[in-house]
Amino acid sequence: MYTKSFEIRWSDLDANRHLANSSYQNFMSHTRMAFLVENGFSQQELVKHNLGPIVFYEHIFYFKELKPEDHVSVSLELKGLSEDGMFFQFEHNIYNQKGENCARCEMMGSWLDLSSRQLTALPEHLLKPLEHLTKTEDYRILTKEDTRKYGVKPKHLNV
């Protein structure tokens, strides 16, 4: 399982003197990007293929607060992947120094062609590292329909 460790900084805290919601998201995002960079998704490679990762949603479940004296370890596992790599779903677990599971996050994303601004599949050589990432017990092959499984649609103001 891929993991990344973090020290909690003063700027990571909120008014209640525990880890701020945005810090959980930053730690998870950093973990994802570190995995990707270590597995061939360098900025140079992304530019070469005109790719950018996008997030559809992040659902975070909090179990135990993290305080300034804690050390954090964030895991990354593959929860789902489409056959062409266009859609991916990751699961993060956040642990304190005792190994207690303090939070869990499910996130789903895709790849954007930065010229056409359309979703796009991954080149085969970039799909391979994702396929070899540790999978969750409930891993599944994703389809476009999975991206709308919650049925949430925009509600525009009168424009």
Secondary structure, 3 states (H helix, E strand, C coil): CEEEEEECCHHHECCCCCECHHHHHHHHHHHHHHHHHHCCCCHHHHHHCCEEEEEEEEEEEECCCCCCCCEEEEEEEEEEEECCCCEEEEEEEEECCCCCEEEEEEEEEEEEECCCCEECCCCHHHHHHHHCCCEEEEEEEECHHHHHCCCCCCCCCCC
